[in-house]
């Protein structure tokens, strides 16, 4: 079920959205939907939930996903 949201955007911001949409080969509507979807999924990750499954059947998605790619500190342990 689709929901409709109406936004008033400054002309300069809309021009930037048009440029970015053209660069990413999307319409402005598709770009805005993508931005909102990514923002919602990132807020879910910050709360501790996971929006990206740990195992994905599609190797392309698994390869380009950012899940699990955050580096942990590799400090040397000091022996006493």
N, C-alpha and C positions, 0 to 999 in steps of 0.2 A: 504494500500500500504506500503510495507516494504522498508526501506532505509538501505543502507549498510554503515557502518563506520569501518575503519581499524585503529587500535591502535597498537603502539609498546609499550609493557609493559616489564619492567625489570623482569628477571627470578625470583627474590626473591618475587616480588609483585605477579607474576602469581602463585607461589607456595602457597602464602597466600590466593589468590582467590580460588585455588583448594581445600584447606583445608576448607575454609568457605562454599564453594558450597557443599562439601561432608557432612559437618555438617548440612546444611539446606536441604539436599536431592535434590539439584538442579544441573544442569550442569553449567559450567563456563559461558556459553552464557546466560542462564536463570538468573544467579546471576547478571551478568553485566546489563542485561536489567532491572532487578528489582531495582538495585542501581540507574540507570539513571532515571527510572520512579519516584522513591521516591524523588530523588533530584529535579526533575522538578516540582513535586507537592508541595514540601516544598517551593520552590522559588515562586510559585504562591500564597501560603498562606502568605508569607512575604510581597508580594505586595498588599495584601488586598483581593485578590480573594479567593474563596473557592473551593478546589478540592474535598472535601468530602461533599456529600449532607447532609443537616441537618436531614433528615428523610430517613432511609434506610429500605427496606422491610425485609432484612435478619438480624435477631436478632443477629446472630453470629458476623457479621461485625459491627453492631451498638455497641455491647458490647465491642469488642476489639479495636474499633476506638479511636484515641486520641482526636478527635474533641470534644471540649467542656469540656475537662477534665483538663484544665489549672486552677490552683487555683488562686483565687483573694486574695489579702491581707485581713486579718480579724482583722485589728487593732481596738482597742476599741475607741469609740468616747468619747471625753471629754465634759461633760456638763458644761456650764458656768453659 
